[in-house]
Amino acid sequence: MNYDLIYQVSLPSADGVNKFDLTMLKSDVAKPFRVTESTIQLECKVNEIIKLGTEGGVGNLVI
C-alpha cells in the first residue's frame, strides 16, 4: 500500500463512522468488500482456530 491509500483507509475511520472514499469491490469468497485501488487483494477463509492457552497474554492460532 502507498501512503495515500493508507491515509484514505485509516484516518477517516478513526471516529468509527464508515467514510470509505475508495471503490469497494465485492469479494468472491469473503464477506467484507475489497478495495479496488489496492495493489494487492487477498481473501481468506478460516479453517480452524486453535487456542494457545488460558493464561493472560495468550492468543489463538488462526489457520
Secondary structure, 3 states (H helix, E strand, C coil): CCHHHHHHHHHHHHHCCCCCCCCEECCCCCCCCEECCCCCCCCCCCCCEEECCCCCCCCEEEC
